[in-house]
Amino acid sequence: MRAGKMLLNPREKLAMQRLRLATLATVLIAAPAFAAPSSTPPSSFGESIDVRVVNVEAVVTGPRGVRVPGLNAADFRLLVDGQEVPIDYFTEVAGGQAASSAPASGAPAASAAPAAMASPGEAVGTNYLVYIDDQFSIQPRRDLVLEKLRADLGRLGPHDQMSILSFDGHHLTRVIDWTGDRQALEKAFTTAEERPSFGLLALAEMRSGEEAIPLRETGSSVVSMSWGIGIGMRAVVAAMRGTPAPPGRKVMMFLNGGWGLPDVPQPQRGAPSAVDLPEAEKIFAPVFETANLLGYTLYTIEVPNPSTQSSWNDASAIAPTPHDFITSSMGRSAHENLGVMANETGGKAIVNSAWQNAFERVTADTSSYYWLGFTPQWKADGSRHKISLEVRRPGLAVRSRSGFSDLSRETEAQVQAESLLLYGLPKDEHPLTVTTGTLRRVSFLRRELPVTVEVPADALAPQVDDGVWSLVGTLSIAILDKSGEDPHWRTQPVHFKSNGVPPAGATTSVQTVLKLPLSTRRVVFAVGGEHGAVRAWTQLDLKTVTRE
């Protein structure tokens, strides 16, 4: 999708530029991909498993879309950036159980048989992470979708689990952690229905902007919608990053209230320079790239929304109007965007009236698949890599995720810290101690504050080389205004060296000078150890510091 051009006043241009910068930063989100199942799930916030394997779940279909069982690793050709790489792990999952696949006739012999991700006959559970978009969803219509999901919980298998999260535009709330208890999940869905949603406010804001001022003059509703989507993308990323899943396949069911942008008229000749909106693939890359990194398959579920359906739908109606055809540019845009996010991860977009049996569709699509894994050479250089999976047999089609990224420690630490902000700062057994100097103004809109951060050694990741201990980590600093919705970030490495095991309570000092906008209200400090996992944090209220 390529939208038209729009004219923005200086304030709106700044807002759009900020959205682009936020999107660009989030596109870099990555982590070592979770790999073949681990025996125990992570226990602390943001913890990751460094097994260094990239998972690829593949669905293979024949000419009429019928699933094709019985393939072997040798039937597949896995390419990374156009170069074939060996398949290190392979399992066929059929009906939620690992199946033993006989060697395929006519397929080239593998140089070495790949290890199995699960033993034949072993049950392979699926972890369903349900993300509820309360930011743009209209409550009665959202509740219809939630009621249907609750009614279909009987489709959970004995080894399946579900976790439910919701985002209201400011904070992520974990309604329930991973569980297979259906009664507990039914209560959680009821709790989710009791939460307020803000789709009507977003819709009213958008429509009032369009009616009060022509869109071609300001594009105000486009900027507002775009900025809201940017915040929502950060929340979806945080939801995946901050929810370590139990062993098994990982699926995110993303209940979306309508991430669409309208077509914008072309400016008249001689008008001031305009801003080109990015394409859907660029805008929503943060979501599907993070899903690919962490091994999630996305199933984007459209929550009925009048802004994405026919123009005469009543926003206050309890149920959607019978017609499902799309007459608005917002609807076309939302469907394309949902499709992009799902397709890039090997999932599907569930739109129009398909929400009425959404869980049936998802469970049917995720119960049988091929589970492949490979081990790339990790360099932590921030590079992005394309994955292509081919079937050697003619006439067969395959659907799988499209890529993975290899992030730097600094970027990953920032992502983990941002997840912490969106979830709310938890209690931590390793608090940071921050000592401040004098806050002084250096310009009309900027102030400076010297700080010293005492970092506990046990919040860092140990590395031993010839008996010399080196502890490493990353200090992430978030500078927030009153709203707290648009933090400015900076990161810097932390090093601690010792000739032996560091004594209990050992710390290392990090000194820096913060350059703070005049609007700054608080500063959050977070230290990540290996792969950015947050180990210690604290926050500083500027009201408590000494001023010049």
C-alpha positions as MATLAB code, in Angstrom:
seq = 'MRAGKMLLNPREKLAMQRLRLATLATVLIAAPAFAAPSSTPPSSFGESIDVRVVNVEAVVTGPRGVRVPGLNAADFRLLVDGQEVPIDYFTEVAGGQAASSAPASGAPAASAAPAAMASPGEAVGTNYLVYIDDQFSIQPRRDLVLEKLRADLGRLGPHDQMSILSFDGHHLTRVIDWTGDRQALEKAFTTAEERPSFGLLALAEMRSGEEAIPLRETGSSVVSMSWGIGIGMRAVVAAMRGTPAPPGRKVMMFLNGGWGLPDVPQPQRGAPSAVDLPEAEKIFAPVFETANLLGYTLYTIEVPNPSTQSSWNDASAIAPTPHDFITSSMGRSAHENLGVMANETGGKAIVNSAWQNAFERVTADTSSYYWLGFTPQWKADGSRHKISLEVRRPGLAVRSRSGFSDLSRETEAQVQAESLLLYGLPKDEHPLTVTTGTLRRVSFLRRELPVTVEVPADALAPQVDDGVWSLVGTLSIAILDKSGEDPHWRTQPVHFKSNGVPPAGATTSVQTVLKLPLSTRRVVFAVGGEHGAVRAWTQLDLKTVTRE';
ca = [
       0.000    0.000    0.000;
       1.206    3.467   -0.797;
      -0.967    6.252    0.465;
      -1.249    9.601   -1.216;
       0.350   12.785   -0.002;
      -0.883   15.206    2.613;
      -0.054   18.716    3.733;
       0.913   19.186    7.368;
       1.446   22.281    9.439;
       4.815   22.507   11.281;
       3.452   20.963   14.492;
       1.980   18.017   12.628;
       5.151   17.565   10.581;
       7.053   17.248   13.842;
       4.562   14.648   15.103;
       4.906   12.603   11.934;
       8.697   12.828   12.064;
       8.612   11.577   15.629;
       6.441    8.656   14.556;
       8.902    7.789   11.807;
      11.840    7.969   14.178;
      10.022    5.798   16.715;
       9.138    3.314   13.999;
      12.711    3.268   12.683;
      14.062    2.604   16.158;
      11.560   -0.166   16.763;
      12.310   -1.817   13.420;
      15.688   -2.681   14.900;
      14.078   -4.686   17.700;
      15.581   -8.110   18.050;
      16.833  -10.783   20.388;
      18.270  -14.247   20.192;
      15.308  -16.275   18.984;
      13.812  -18.674   21.476;
      14.483  -22.115   20.223;
      13.670  -25.727   20.693;
      11.649  -26.265   23.871;
      13.288  -25.627   27.204;
      12.481  -27.726   30.263;
      11.488  -24.731   32.392;
      10.105  -21.327   31.479;
      11.979  -18.166   32.473;
      11.076  -16.997   35.969;
      12.031  -13.318   36.013;
      10.826  -10.325   34.054;
      12.282  -10.070   30.570;
      14.420  -13.204   30.921;
      15.373  -14.908   27.667;
      16.727  -18.344   26.834;
      20.039  -18.268   25.018;
      19.732  -21.482   23.046;
      20.592  -19.620   19.847;
      18.256  -21.496   17.507;
      15.835  -19.913   15.034;
      12.509  -21.743   14.750;
      10.561  -21.966   11.500;
       7.030  -23.404   11.583;
       5.871  -24.401    8.106;
       2.479  -25.327    6.651;
       2.636  -27.321    3.396;
      -0.415  -27.587    1.140;
      -1.264  -29.310   -2.122;
      -3.070  -28.000   -5.218;
      -6.429  -27.506   -3.441;
      -5.035  -26.155   -0.200;
      -5.089  -29.559    1.540;
      -2.383  -30.162    4.151;
       0.395  -32.488    3.026;
       1.690  -34.824    5.785;
       4.593  -37.240    5.878;
       7.404  -35.021    4.577;
      10.967  -35.280    5.816;
      13.694  -32.687    6.430;
      15.234  -33.640    3.088;
      12.039  -32.484    1.365;
      12.779  -28.904    2.386;
      15.331  -26.378    1.234;
      16.072  -23.625    3.755;
      17.736  -20.425    2.547;
      19.002  -17.509    4.592;
      19.763  -14.410    2.540;
      19.622  -16.586   -0.577;
      22.161  -19.150    0.669;
      21.087  -22.684    1.561;
      21.765  -23.595    5.202;
      21.473  -26.962    6.954;
      18.325  -27.825    8.908;
      19.554  -28.680   12.402;
      16.209  -29.662   13.935;
      13.096  -31.142   12.365;
       9.780  -32.515   13.627;
       6.419  -33.008   11.992;
       3.553  -32.127   14.314;
       0.201  -33.721   13.478;
      -2.859  -33.070   15.592;
      -0.747  -31.671   18.430;
       1.650  -34.646   18.558;
       5.135  -35.178   17.174;
       5.056  -37.662   14.307;
       7.916  -39.715   12.911;
       8.403  -38.913    9.225;
       9.690  -41.570    6.858;
      12.366  -40.482    4.360;
      10.734  -39.075    1.255;
      11.210  -40.946   -1.982;
      13.180  -39.004   -4.556;
      14.397  -36.425   -2.036;
      18.135  -35.825   -1.777;
      19.741  -37.472    1.212;
      20.693  -35.138    4.034;
      24.363  -35.048    4.938;
      23.432  -35.555    8.557;
      20.051  -36.356   10.038;
      18.711  -33.320   11.914;
      17.867  -33.653   15.570;
      14.181  -33.826   16.504;
      12.576  -30.981   18.382;
      10.188  -33.506   19.971;
      10.159  -37.301   20.200;
       7.649  -39.285   18.115;
       4.333  -39.506   19.965;
       5.249  -36.680   22.323;
       2.520  -34.079   22.833;
       3.474  -30.608   21.570;
       1.505  -27.890   23.285;
       0.628  -24.523   21.791;
       0.901  -21.290   23.776;
      -1.754  -18.754   22.766;
      -0.903  -15.182   23.730;
      -4.135  -13.169   23.417;
      -3.481   -9.439   22.947;
      -6.540   -7.187   23.301;
      -6.353   -3.762   21.679;
      -8.458   -1.568   24.001;
      -6.864    1.525   22.468;
      -8.882    1.425   19.230;
     -11.568   -1.218   19.920;
     -15.194   -0.249   20.533;
     -16.305   -1.953   23.739;
     -19.587   -3.682   22.723;
     -17.975   -5.062   19.587;
     -14.801   -6.068   21.360;
     -16.912   -7.925   23.921;
     -18.625   -9.904   21.162;
     -15.248  -11.216   20.040;
     -14.160  -11.955   23.621;
     -17.414  -13.789   24.366;
     -16.911  -16.002   21.332;
     -13.316  -16.770   22.301;
     -14.438  -17.643   25.815;
     -17.146  -19.953   24.462;
     -14.567  -21.785   22.317;
     -12.057  -22.506   25.107;
     -13.004  -26.170   24.838;
     -10.754  -26.286   21.782;
      -7.680  -25.974   24.022;
      -5.714  -29.201   24.042;
      -4.510  -30.860   27.257;
      -1.008  -29.424   26.785;
      -2.064  -26.003   25.477;
      -1.845  -22.818   27.519;
      -3.105  -19.269   27.161;
      -2.144  -15.860   28.513;
      -4.236  -12.704   28.087;
      -2.977   -9.103   27.880;
      -4.715   -5.819   27.172;
      -3.418   -2.372   26.196;
      -5.401    0.833   26.758;
      -3.076    3.262   25.003;
      -0.897    3.865   28.059;
      -0.229    0.635   29.937;
      -0.102   -3.080   29.302;
      -2.077   -5.190   31.760;
      -1.577   -8.917   32.143;
      -5.107  -10.154   32.723;
      -3.888  -13.712   33.331;
      -0.527  -15.452   33.082;
       0.059  -18.738   31.267;
      -2.446  -21.398   32.261;
      -4.444  -24.246   30.766;
      -7.157  -23.964   33.404;
     -10.316  -23.265   31.400;
     -12.310  -21.959   34.360;
      -9.558  -19.481   35.195;
      -9.422  -18.396   31.551;
     -13.202  -17.941   31.419;
     -12.982  -15.618   34.429;
     -10.087  -13.771   32.782;
     -12.119  -13.142   29.626;
     -14.963  -11.845   31.813;
     -12.489   -9.508   33.520;
     -11.237   -8.329   30.122;
     -14.811   -7.506   29.085;
     -15.189   -5.321   32.176;
     -12.218   -3.188   31.197;
     -12.953    0.092   29.401;
     -11.941    0.590   25.787;
     -11.401    3.811   23.898;
     -12.296    3.091   20.299;
     -15.281    5.458   20.304;
     -13.085    8.301   21.524;
     -10.541    7.605   18.789;
     -13.306    7.405   16.195;
     -14.934   10.621   17.419;
     -11.602   12.426   17.370;
     -10.888   11.264   13.839;
     -14.346   12.137   12.496;
     -14.536   15.506   14.251;
     -11.184   16.421   12.756;
     -12.377   15.475    9.294;
     -15.635   17.414    9.637;
     -14.193   20.525   11.260;
     -11.197   21.005    8.966;
     -10.713   19.542    5.503;
      -8.171   16.737    5.582;
      -6.240   18.154    2.652;
      -5.419   21.267    4.713;
      -4.068   19.708    7.898;
      -4.136   15.932    7.842;
      -4.703   16.135   11.613;
      -6.670   12.888   11.903;
      -3.967   11.040    9.954;
      -1.253   12.254   12.319;
      -3.355   11.373   15.388;
      -4.118    7.893   14.076;
      -0.521    7.313   13.002;
       0.848    8.372   16.350;
      -1.604    6.109   18.169;
      -0.614    3.176   15.978;
       3.053    3.879   16.723;
       2.372    3.625   20.471;
       0.309    0.500   19.872;
       3.151   -1.147   17.956;
       5.508   -0.554   20.863;
       2.973   -2.211   23.164;
       2.595   -5.292   20.935;
       6.375   -5.656   20.847;
       6.541   -5.287   24.627;
       3.798   -7.895   25.032;
       5.807  -10.481   23.122;
       9.125   -9.538   24.709;
       7.784   -9.436   28.265;
       5.856  -12.721   28.126;
       8.314  -15.633   28.158;
       6.350  -18.637   26.926;
       6.389  -22.229   28.232;
       7.739  -24.978   25.958;
       5.866  -25.559   22.708;
       4.678  -23.488   19.804;
       3.971  -19.772   20.304;
       0.990  -18.051   18.731;
      -0.209  -14.478   19.221;
      -3.901  -13.819   18.654;
      -3.916  -10.062   18.062;
      -7.410   -8.596   18.536;
      -7.054   -5.363   16.571;
      -9.534   -2.493   16.704;
      -8.543   -1.102   13.308;
      -5.014   -0.039   12.404;
      -5.918    1.647    9.158;
      -5.032    4.966    7.530;
      -7.307    6.732    5.046;
      -6.353    7.641    1.514;
      -5.219   11.241    1.490;
      -5.821   13.586   -1.469;
      -2.855   14.701   -3.569;
      -1.834   18.323   -2.940;
      -2.512   20.930   -5.562;
       0.321   22.043   -7.825;
       2.440   24.710   -6.198;
       1.528   23.583   -2.678;
       4.221   23.292    0.025;
       6.293   20.120    0.184;
       4.352   17.088    1.427;
       5.191   13.996    3.432;
       5.029   10.523    1.875;
       3.570    7.931    4.219;
       5.665    4.755    4.467;
       4.344    1.545    2.973;
       2.557   -0.993    5.160;
       5.542   -3.328    5.216;
       7.775   -0.574    6.562;
       5.280    0.766    9.082;
       4.426   -2.585   10.656;
       7.856   -4.212   10.424;
       8.401   -3.786   14.207;
       5.502   -6.124   14.927;
       6.188   -8.962   12.525;
       9.971   -8.775   12.887;
       9.698   -9.132   16.653;
       7.284  -12.046   16.200;
       9.755  -13.726   13.848;
      12.601  -13.173   16.277;
      10.777  -14.678   19.219;
       9.097  -17.483   17.308;
       5.517  -16.192   17.392;
       3.055  -16.834   14.582;
       0.591  -13.921   14.324;
      -3.126  -14.365   13.759;
      -4.538  -10.859   13.457;
      -8.243  -10.773   14.352;
     -10.267   -7.772   13.262;
     -12.556   -6.391   15.964;
     -15.533   -4.907   14.042;
     -15.080   -1.153   13.757;
     -17.280    1.314   11.842;
     -14.257    3.303   10.733;
     -13.079    0.278    8.739;
     -16.473   -0.879    7.500;
     -19.306    0.721    5.578;
     -19.689    4.420    6.121;
     -23.298    4.076    7.330;
     -22.571    1.656   10.200;
     -23.751    2.908   13.605;
     -20.827    3.158   16.026;
     -23.140    2.708   19.027;
     -24.726   -0.489   17.702;
     -24.298   -3.528   19.928;
     -23.567   -5.816   16.985;
     -22.007   -5.161   13.591;
     -24.362   -4.519   10.734;
     -24.956   -7.581    8.520;
     -22.924   -6.433    5.539;
     -19.217   -7.166    5.678;
     -18.077   -5.589    2.451;
     -15.617   -2.734    2.670;
     -16.503    0.687    1.313;
     -13.984    2.859    3.138;
     -10.299    3.466    2.509;
      -9.744    2.902    6.242;
     -11.198   -0.582    5.883;
      -9.022   -1.468    2.915;
      -5.963   -0.126    4.720;
      -6.742   -2.008    7.960;
      -7.229   -5.302    6.120;
      -3.983   -4.875    4.233;
      -2.104   -4.004    7.407;
      -3.506   -6.993    9.309;
      -2.596   -9.209    6.359;
       0.978   -7.933    6.219;
       1.610   -8.592    9.916;
       0.145  -12.100    9.773;
       1.597  -13.200    6.446;
       5.165  -12.218    7.325;
       5.074  -14.625   10.296;
       3.367  -17.515    8.485;
      -0.014  -16.794   10.105;
      -3.329  -15.531    8.774;
      -5.495  -12.422    9.008;
      -9.002  -13.122   10.325;
     -11.210  -10.286    9.076;
     -14.845   -9.411    8.420;
     -17.261  -11.890   10.046;
     -14.545  -14.547   10.475;
     -14.133  -13.388   14.101;
     -17.199  -15.506   14.920;
     -15.110  -18.688   14.722;
     -11.647  -17.165   15.100;
     -10.343  -19.651   17.670;
     -11.537  -22.589   15.593;
      -9.619  -21.211   12.618;
      -6.470  -20.624   14.670;
      -6.430  -24.032   16.371;
      -7.063  -25.788   13.066;
      -4.158  -23.946   11.448;
      -1.689  -24.509   14.299;
      -2.338  -28.140   15.243;
      -0.461  -29.663   12.273;
       2.765  -28.256   10.815;
       6.465  -28.898   10.245;
       8.796  -27.608   12.926;
      12.282  -26.725   11.644;
      15.215  -25.141   13.381;
      18.645  -23.856   12.405;
      21.546  -22.219   14.193;
      22.919  -19.070   12.572;
      26.201  -17.393   13.406;
      25.154  -14.700   15.851;
      27.182  -11.483   15.640;
      25.007   -8.992   17.564;
      25.525   -6.488   14.765;
      21.915   -5.402   14.245;
      21.655   -7.052   10.836;
      18.409   -8.346    9.334;
      18.235  -11.655    7.471;
      15.674  -13.079    5.085;
      14.402  -16.636    5.470;
      13.050  -18.562    2.470;
      11.696  -22.080    2.797;
      11.082  -24.192   -0.290;
       9.602  -27.663   -0.840;
      11.592  -29.790   -3.249;
       8.522  -31.683   -4.438;
       6.707  -30.005   -7.354;
       3.152  -28.741   -6.929;
       3.390  -28.036   -3.206;
       3.184  -24.649   -1.498;
       4.689  -23.708    1.852;
       3.811  -20.945    4.311;
       6.334  -19.871    6.980;
       7.950  -16.857    8.617;
      10.037  -14.499    6.494;
      13.119  -13.528    8.465;
      15.015  -12.852   11.674;
      17.356  -10.193   13.033;
      20.586  -10.217   14.987;
      20.470   -7.318   17.401;
      23.153   -5.480   19.237;
      23.134   -5.710   23.023;
      22.393   -1.985   23.275;
      19.276   -2.155   21.130;
      17.977   -5.219   22.902;
      18.556   -3.665   26.321;
      16.537   -0.629   25.254;
      13.690   -2.843   24.082;
      13.646   -4.744   27.355;
      13.615   -1.489   29.299;
      10.747   -0.128   27.211;
       8.799   -3.305   27.879;
       9.339   -2.661   31.562;
       7.878    0.847   31.219;
       4.768   -0.338   29.396;
       4.092   -3.151   31.853;
       4.695   -0.909   34.849;
       7.837   -0.883   36.976;
       7.960   -4.099   39.041;
       9.548   -4.639   42.423;
      13.164   -5.630   41.985;
      15.565   -7.385   44.300;
      18.532   -5.475   42.790;
      17.596   -1.782   42.946;
      19.929    0.791   41.459;
      21.269    3.663   43.520;
      21.391    7.001   41.703;
      23.194   10.047   43.097;
      22.510   13.378   41.417;
      24.390   16.619   41.107;
      22.786   20.013   40.536;
      20.172   20.436   37.818;
      21.044   23.498   35.774;
      19.615   25.169   32.710;
      21.986   25.367   29.748;
      19.560   26.817   27.189;
      15.984   28.005   26.921;
      14.618   24.477   26.394;
      17.324   22.222   27.864;
      18.810   21.356   31.235;
      21.725   19.197   32.370;
      21.932   16.847   35.330;
      25.088   14.955   36.426;
      24.265   11.475   37.763;
      26.201    8.566   39.226;
      24.567    5.137   38.984;
      25.746    2.330   41.277;
      25.197   -0.933   39.377;
      25.156   -4.223   41.353;
      27.610   -6.763   39.956;
      24.996   -9.510   40.153;
      22.792   -7.559   37.715;
      25.410   -8.062   34.998;
      26.294  -11.066   32.851;
      29.525  -12.866   33.839;
      32.239  -13.780   31.357;
      35.393  -15.660   32.421;
      38.621  -15.574   30.404;
      41.765  -17.208   31.850;
      40.476  -16.782   35.384;
      39.675  -13.090   34.953;
      36.039  -12.271   35.557;
      34.449   -9.663   33.346;
      30.855   -8.652   34.003;
      29.069   -6.851   31.197;
      25.697   -5.243   30.681;
      23.931   -2.210   29.332;
      22.519    0.795   31.148;
      19.345    2.086   29.488;
      18.077    5.533   30.421;
      14.541    6.669   29.560;
      13.789   10.391   29.763;
      10.041   10.934   30.144;
       7.742   13.924   30.084;
       4.475   14.230   32.025;
       2.569   11.802   29.789;
       5.336    9.203   29.775;
       4.233    8.033   26.323;
       7.235    9.143   24.274;
      10.486    8.452   26.137;
      13.818    9.651   24.822;
      16.373    6.857   25.122;
      20.086    6.570   25.574;
      22.187    3.498   26.345;
      25.761    2.866   27.371;
      27.765   -0.255   28.191;
      28.641   -1.266   31.741;
      31.856   -3.211   32.534;
      33.116   -4.683   35.798;
      36.377   -6.651   36.065;
      37.554   -8.837   38.932;
      40.370  -11.336   39.523;
      37.907  -13.747   41.102;
      34.245  -14.144   41.869;
      32.963  -10.670   42.797;
      32.056  -10.420   46.517;
      28.432  -10.139   47.546;
      27.188   -6.577   47.264;
      29.901   -5.490   44.838;
      28.980   -2.586   42.589;
      30.463   -0.547   39.786;
      29.826    3.153   39.151;
      28.635    4.732   35.933;
      28.912    8.508   35.690;
      27.206   10.561   33.017;
      25.575   13.923   32.365;
      21.957   13.816   31.216;
      20.783   16.399   28.720;
      17.117   16.876   29.592;
      14.385   18.673   27.653;
      12.506   21.238   29.716;
       9.433   18.980   29.637;
      11.212   16.131   31.484;
       9.382   14.952   34.596;
      11.176   11.704   35.485;
      14.053    9.503   34.401;
      14.050    5.701   34.515;
      17.312    3.753   34.764;
      17.415    0.043   33.886;
      20.352   -2.357   33.682;
      20.249   -5.388   31.409;
      22.629   -8.297   31.653;
      22.983  -10.946   28.979;
      20.764  -10.224   25.955;
      19.174   -7.224   27.616;
      17.233   -9.009   30.366;
      16.347   -6.322   32.930;
      18.009   -7.091   36.268;
      17.853   -3.803   38.136;
      16.004   -0.533   37.816;
      15.016    2.648   39.563;
      13.301    5.913   38.684;
      14.161    9.501   39.486;
      11.559   12.237   39.986;
      13.046   15.593   38.996;
      11.067   17.262   41.783;
      13.490   15.672   44.250;
      16.761   16.930   42.750;
      18.706   20.063   43.703;
      18.300   22.931   41.236;
      20.679   25.698   40.377;
];
